[in-house]
Amino acid sequence: MRKFEYSSSEFKKTEAPKYKLAIQFGKLEYGYSIYSIALKKFVFVKFNPFPNEEETLVGKLNYVFEKETLIKLNYQSTAFLFVSQKATLIPEILFTEESKTTFFAYNHFLPETEIVLSNKIEHTDIINVFSFPEKAKAILAANLTNYKIYHQYTSFVESALLLNATAKNTKEVYLNIDNDFFNICVAQSGNLLFNNSFEYQTIDDFIYYIHLSLKNLNILENTVPIILSGNISTKVGTYKILKRFFKNVKFKDNFPKAAFSKELKLDKHYFDNLIYITV
């Protein structure tokens, strides 16, 4: 789990309307970043584990809104990024507000307590539909102004396609790694060839699902770059074993639409999804 906090001396709490806030909520941890519109760069980022992992999303939201006073300032806009595996990508031509629940239910169980929301993935003809607890949505409405709810897939796929579009027809594999599952997508010429997510318990599971995905796409494993983001670093065993199996592994370090305060001295791939949902 990620745990860090970096703040720039340029960040002024009294000037909240001049900033954009992005919040990320997962099963085990939460994080948020603050972006200065005037300076055109990120000036604050924080990640923290939840004290009670088994608490519901409603309980976790109440905890964070009580603890994190920075989140409740009057920002120009807020993006709330929800991390889960329950999402489905569909062609925009097939999407209607009336049909989104039907499409979602083809692939995932929808409890009575959850509603189906959607995001358009920018610069594509793809819509991401996902479920979200209705009571959690009410808590956001009570605590935030000018906010929008996004799913992690939205940011992940958008960022992958944006970067790949500059890769001169190169096929690339993108991985975004959470604590107990990971997203994988394959892109070429800015087009999405494959997207999925896999839950894993061991490093063997993790490597197996990558091998399986590449095999099904007829991709020779050492011919394409594998680009990492999320909860992974050079210090953990996951990265070291990845390097052993795949030769061309690197961290995402190219953020063409984002700049960062010099005081944010961390690897940017750690909060990649927040970056792309903000700028």
Buried (B, 14 or more C-beta within 10 A) or exposed (E): EBEBEBBBEBBEEEEBEBBBBBBBBBBBBBBBBBBBBEBEBBBBBBBBBBEEEEEEBBBBBBBBBEEBEBBBBEBBBBBBBBBBBBBBBBEEEEBEEEEBEEBBBEEBEEEEEBBBBBBBBEEBEBBBBBBBBEEBBEBBEEBBEEBBBBBBBBBBBBBBBBBBBEBEEEBBBBBBBBBEBBBBBBBBEBEBBBBBBBEBEEBEBBBEBBEEBBEEEEBEBEEBBBBBBBBBBEEEEBBEBBBEBBEBBEBBEBBEEBEBBEEBEBBBBBBBBBBBBBB
